Amino acid sequence: MFEYELQRLRTADLIRRADHQRLVREATRARRTARRAAAGNSAEHESHTRGLRRTRSARAA
């Protein structure tokens, strides 16, 4: 009887963990789609502007 109760506890714990992981995946997916939608609605990608970057050149000796 004791093993049966342990098995039920393990099963319940695994179900809780699976539900939690499913919620985390859904939240991550929702954040990702929201971020992509916000990036698509904005103007050109601002991270690719050339004006703010420093030019790379060889270091003087």
N, CA, C and O atoms as CSV, one atom per row, in Angstrom:
chain,resi,resn,atom,element,x,y,z
A,1,MET,N,N,0.827,-1.201,0.000
A,1,MET,CA,C,0.000,0.000,0.000
A,1,MET,C,C,0.868,1.260,0.000
A,1,MET,O,O,0.531,2.263,-0.629
A,2,PHE,N,N,1.989,1.186,0.717
A,2,PHE,CA,C,2.874,2.350,0.797
A,2,PHE,C,C,3.427,2.699,-0.581
A,2,PHE,O,O,3.500,3.876,-0.935
A,3,GLU,N,N,3.822,1.677,-1.373
A,3,GLU,CA,C,4.363,1.938,-2.704
A,3,GLU,C,C,3.312,2.554,-3.621
A,3,GLU,O,O,3.623,3.395,-4.464
A,4,TYR,N,N,2.089,2.133,-3.449
A,4,TYR,CA,C,1.000,2.681,-4.255
A,4,TYR,C,C,0.834,4.174,-3.981
A,4,TYR,O,O,0.644,4.958,-4.912
A,5,GLU,N,N,0.903,4.566,-2.727
A,5,GLU,CA,C,0.792,5.984,-2.373
A,5,GLU,C,C,1.983,6.771,-2.926
A,5,GLU,O,O,1.816,7.884,-3.424
A,6,LEU,N,N,3.174,6.197,-2.839
A,6,LEU,CA,C,4.343,6.871,-3.408
A,6,LEU,C,C,4.186,7.055,-4.916
A,6,LEU,O,O,4.518,8.111,-5.454
A,7,GLN,N,N,3.690,6.047,-5.582
A,7,GLN,CA,C,3.480,6.145,-7.021
A,7,GLN,C,C,2.457,7.220,-7.357
A,7,GLN,O,O,2.633,7.963,-8.322
A,8,ARG,N,N,1.406,7.306,-6.582
A,8,ARG,CA,C,0.408,8.359,-6.811
A,8,ARG,C,C,1.006,9.740,-6.600
A,8,ARG,O,O,0.709,10.669,-7.351
A,9,LEU,N,N,1.866,9.884,-5.560
A,9,LEU,CA,C,2.521,11.172,-5.330
A,9,LEU,C,C,3.453,11.528,-6.482
A,9,LEU,O,O,3.476,12.673,-6.935
A,10,ARG,N,N,4.219,10.550,-6.955
A,10,ARG,CA,C,5.120,10.813,-8.088
A,10,ARG,C,C,4.346,11.198,-9.336
A,10,ARG,O,O,4.734,12.112,-10.064
A,11,THR,N,N,3.257,10.500,-9.574
A,11,THR,CA,C,2.439,10.800,-10.747
A,11,THR,C,C,1.873,12.211,-10.670
A,11,THR,O,O,1.898,12.953,-11.652
A,12,ALA,N,N,1.366,12.575,-9.504
A,12,ALA,CA,C,0.815,13.924,-9.327
A,12,ALA,C,C,1.907,14.979,-9.502
A,12,ALA,O,O,1.661,16.036,-10.085
A,13,ASP,N,N,3.108,14.697,-9.002
A,13,ASP,CA,C,4.210,15.637,-9.144
A,13,ASP,C,C,4.610,15.793,-10.608
A,13,ASP,O,O,4.867,16.905,-11.069
A,14,LEU,N,N,4.663,14.679,-11.338
A,14,LEU,CA,C,5.008,14.757,-12.759
A,14,LEU,C,C,3.963,15.528,-13.544
A,14,LEU,O,O,4.303,16.278,-14.459
A,15,ILE,N,N,2.713,15.355,-13.202
A,15,ILE,CA,C,1.648,16.094,-13.887
A,15,ILE,C,C,1.774,17.586,-13.595
A,15,ILE,O,O,1.599,18.407,-14.495
A,16,ARG,N,N,2.075,17.945,-12.353
A,16,ARG,CA,C,2.264,19.366,-12.004
A,16,ARG,C,C,3.443,19.958,-12.763
A,16,ARG,O,O,3.359,21.072,-13.279
A,17,ARG,N,N,4.543,19.209,-12.830
A,17,ARG,CA,C,5.720,19.702,-13.551
A,17,ARG,C,C,5.427,19.886,-15.041
A,17,ARG,O,O,5.849,20.872,-15.643
A,18,ALA,N,N,4.714,18.949,-15.620
A,18,ALA,CA,C,4.375,19.044,-17.037
A,18,ALA,C,C,3.483,20.253,-17.302
A,18,ALA,O,O,3.669,20.956,-18.295
A,19,ASP,N,N,2.522,20.494,-16.422
A,19,ASP,CA,C,1.662,21.670,-16.576
A,19,ASP,C,C,2.467,22.952,-16.476
A,19,ASP,O,O,2.247,23.894,-17.237
A,20,HIS,N,N,3.402,22.985,-15.535
A,20,HIS,CA,C,4.234,24.184,-15.367
A,20,HIS,C,C,5.095,24.415,-16.605
A,20,HIS,O,O,5.195,25.541,-17.091
A,21,GLN,N,N,5.711,23.360,-17.111
A,21,GLN,CA,C,6.537,23.509,-18.312
A,21,GLN,C,C,5.706,23.941,-19.508
A,21,GLN,O,O,6.174,24.724,-20.335
A,22,ARG,N,N,4.505,23.452,-19.610
A,22,ARG,CA,C,3.621,23.850,-20.705
A,22,ARG,C,C,3.293,25.342,-20.600
A,22,ARG,O,O,3.290,26.052,-21.605
A,23,LEU,N,N,3.020,25.808,-19.389
A,23,LEU,CA,C,2.737,27.239,-19.197
A,23,LEU,C,C,3.946,28.092,-19.546
A,23,LEU,O,O,3.804,29.152,-20.156
A,24,VAL,N,N,5.132,27.639,-19.166
A,24,VAL,CA,C,6.350,28.387,-19.483
A,24,VAL,C,C,6.546,28.463,-20.993
A,24,VAL,O,O,6.881,29.524,-21.521
A,25,ARG,N,N,6.341,27.346,-21.694
A,25,ARG,CA,C,6.472,27.360,-23.156
A,25,ARG,C,C,5.468,28.295,-23.798
A,25,ARG,O,O,5.808,29.027,-24.727
A,26,GLU,N,N,4.236,28.280,-23.317
A,26,GLU,CA,C,3.215,29.162,-23.890
A,26,GLU,C,C,3.555,30.623,-23.644
A,26,GLU,O,O,3.375,31.457,-24.531
A,27,ALA,N,N,4.046,30.945,-22.449
A,27,ALA,CA,C,4.416,32.328,-22.150
A,27,ALA,C,C,5.589,32.769,-23.018
A,27,ALA,O,O,5.611,33.894,-23.517
A,28,THR,N,N,6.559,31.884,-23.196
A,28,THR,CA,C,7.710,32.210,-24.033
A,28,THR,C,C,7.273,32.437,-25.474
A,28,THR,O,O,7.724,33.380,-26.123
A,29,ARG,N,N,6.410,31.584,-25.964
A,29,ARG,CA,C,5.913,31.723,-27.332
A,29,ARG,C,C,5.134,33.022,-27.496
A,29,ARG,O,O,5.269,33.701,-28.514
A,30,ALA,N,N,4.317,33.375,-26.500
A,30,ALA,CA,C,3.538,34.606,-26.579
A,30,ALA,C,C,4.450,35.833,-26.566
A,30,ALA,O,O,4.221,36.786,-27.310
A,31,ARG,N,N,5.487,35.810,-25.718
A,31,ARG,CA,C,6.431,36.931,-25.689
A,31,ARG,C,C,7.153,37.063,-27.016
A,31,ARG,O,O,7.344,38.169,-27.520
A,32,ARG,N,N,7.557,35.925,-27.586
A,32,ARG,CA,C,8.280,35.945,-28.854
A,32,ARG,C,C,7.416,36.514,-29.970
A,32,ARG,O,O,7.886,37.330,-30.763
A,33,THR,N,N,6.159,36.090,-30.040
A,33,THR,CA,C,5.289,36.606,-31.098
A,33,THR,C,C,4.992,38.083,-30.888
A,33,THR,O,O,4.902,38.834,-31.860
A,34,ALA,N,N,4.837,38.516,-29.636
A,34,ALA,CA,C,4.606,39.933,-29.367
A,34,ALA,C,C,5.823,40.763,-29.758
A,34,ALA,O,O,5.688,41.852,-30.315
A,35,ARG,N,N,7.006,40.245,-29.464
A,35,ARG,CA,C,8.225,40.962,-29.816
A,35,ARG,C,C,8.373,41.061,-31.329
A,35,ARG,O,O,8.761,42.106,-31.850
A,36,ARG,N,N,8.066,39.976,-32.034
A,36,ARG,CA,C,8.158,40.004,-33.499
A,36,ARG,C,C,7.133,40.946,-34.103
A,36,ARG,O,O,7.414,41.638,-35.081
A,37,ALA,N,N,5.941,40.969,-33.516
A,37,ALA,CA,C,4.911,41.873,-34.029
A,37,ALA,C,C,5.311,43.326,-33.793
A,37,ALA,O,O,5.092,44.178,-34.653
A,38,ALA,N,N,5.888,43.606,-32.646
A,38,ALA,CA,C,6.320,44.974,-32.348
A,38,ALA,C,C,7.463,45.381,-33.268
A,38,ALA,O,O,7.525,46.528,-33.709
A,39,ALA,N,N,8.362,44.456,-33.560
A,39,ALA,CA,C,9.479,44.766,-34.453
A,39,ALA,C,C,8.977,44.961,-35.876
A,39,ALA,O,O,9.513,45.787,-36.615
A,40,GLY,N,N,7.973,44.222,-36.260
A,40,GLY,CA,C,7.432,44.358,-37.609
A,40,GLY,C,C,6.664,45.648,-37.791
A,40,GLY,O,O,6.626,46.193,-38.894
A,41,ASN,N,N,6.049,46.151,-36.727
A,41,ASN,CA,C,5.270,47.387,-36.810
A,41,ASN,C,C,6.138,48.629,-36.736
A,41,ASN,O,O,5.712,49.706,-37.152
A,42,SER,N,N,7.338,48.497,-36.219
A,42,SER,CA,C,8.200,49.667,-36.096
A,42,SER,C,C,8.819,50.003,-37.447
A,42,SER,O,O,8.621,49.294,-38.434
A,43,ALA,N,N,9.561,51.081,-37.471
A,43,ALA,CA,C,10.245,51.494,-38.698
A,43,ALA,C,C,11.368,50.502,-38.985
A,43,ALA,O,O,11.409,49.412,-38.414
A,44,GLU,N,N,12.268,50.889,-39.867
A,44,GLU,CA,C,13.398,50.014,-40.185
A,44,GLU,C,C,14.085,49.604,-38.904
A,44,GLU,O,O,13.998,50.286,-37.883
A,45,HIS,N,N,14.757,48.495,-38.975
A,45,HIS,CA,C,15.462,48.005,-37.797
A,45,HIS,C,C,16.507,49.032,-37.370
A,45,HIS,O,O,17.439,49.337,-38.115
A,46,GLU,N,N,16.339,49.548,-36.180
A,46,GLU,CA,C,17.218,50.613,-35.724
A,46,GLU,C,C,18.598,50.115,-35.358
A,46,GLU,O,O,19.550,50.893,-35.320
A,47,SER,N,N,18.718,48.816,-35.086
A,47,SER,CA,C,20.013,48.293,-34.697
A,47,SER,C,C,20.974,48.232,-35.872
A,47,SER,O,O,22.174,48.037,-35.682
A,48,HIS,N,N,20.456,48.397,-37.089
A,48,HIS,CA,C,21.307,48.292,-38.261
A,48,HIS,C,C,21.696,49.651,-38.829
A,48,HIS,O,O,22.142,49.730,-39.973
A,49,THR,N,N,21.541,50.699,-38.069
A,49,THR,CA,C,21.933,52.014,-38.570
A,49,THR,C,C,23.440,52.128,-38.553
A,49,THR,O,O,24.095,51.709,-37.599
A,50,ARG,N,N,23.981,52.691,-39.604
A,50,ARG,CA,C,25.430,52.806,-39.720
A,50,ARG,C,C,25.978,54.023,-38.978
A,50,ARG,O,O,27.158,54.039,-38.626
A,51,GLY,N,N,25.173,55.016,-38.739
A,51,GLY,CA,C,25.679,56.253,-38.166
A,51,GLY,C,C,26.226,56.113,-36.758
A,51,GLY,O,O,27.112,56.875,-36.371
A,52,LEU,N,N,25.736,55.184,-35.999
A,52,LEU,CA,C,26.159,55.079,-34.609
A,52,LEU,C,C,27.328,54.123,-34.408
A,52,LEU,O,O,27.919,54.087,-33.329
A,53,ARG,N,N,27.660,53.367,-35.413
A,53,ARG,CA,C,28.737,52.393,-35.266
A,53,ARG,C,C,30.090,53.030,-35.488
A,53,ARG,O,O,30.242,53.975,-36.262
A,54,ARG,N,N,31.057,52.489,-34.794
A,54,ARG,CA,C,32.439,52.910,-35.039
A,54,ARG,C,C,32.999,52.054,-36.147
A,54,ARG,O,O,32.713,50.859,-36.231
A,55,THR,N,N,33.786,52.660,-36.986
A,55,THR,CA,C,34.391,51.885,-38.074
A,55,THR,C,C,35.528,51.063,-37.511
A,55,THR,O,O,36.263,51.514,-36.633
A,56,ARG,N,N,35.665,49.870,-38.017
A,56,ARG,CA,C,36.745,49.001,-37.560
A,56,ARG,C,C,37.967,49.237,-38.441
A,56,ARG,O,O,37.894,49.197,-39.670
A,57,SER,N,N,39.041,49.473,-37.802
A,57,SER,CA,C,40.285,49.656,-38.560
A,57,SER,C,C,41.414,48.977,-37.773
A,57,SER,O,O,41.285,48.697,-36.581
A,58,ALA,N,N,42.495,48.730,-38.461
A,58,ALA,CA,C,43.625,48.095,-37.824
A,58,ALA,C,C,44.218,49.029,-36.784
A,58,ALA,O,O,44.228,50.249,-36.950
A,59,ARG,N,N,44.703,48.440,-35.729
A,59,ARG,CA,C,45.288,49.229,-34.661
A,59,ARG,C,C,46.675,49.712,-35.053
A,59,ARG,O,O,47.474,48.951,-35.600
A,60,ALA,N,N,46.956,50.968,-34.774
A,60,ALA,CA,C,48.275,51.527,-35.112
A,60,ALA,C,C,49.325,50.939,-34.201
A,60,ALA,O,O,49.077,50.661,-33.028
A,61,ALA,N,N,50.498,50.758,-34.762
A,61,ALA,CA,C,51.596,50.137,-33.996
A,61,ALA,C,C,52.237,51.097,-33.047
A,61,ALA,O,O,53.171,50.729,-32.334
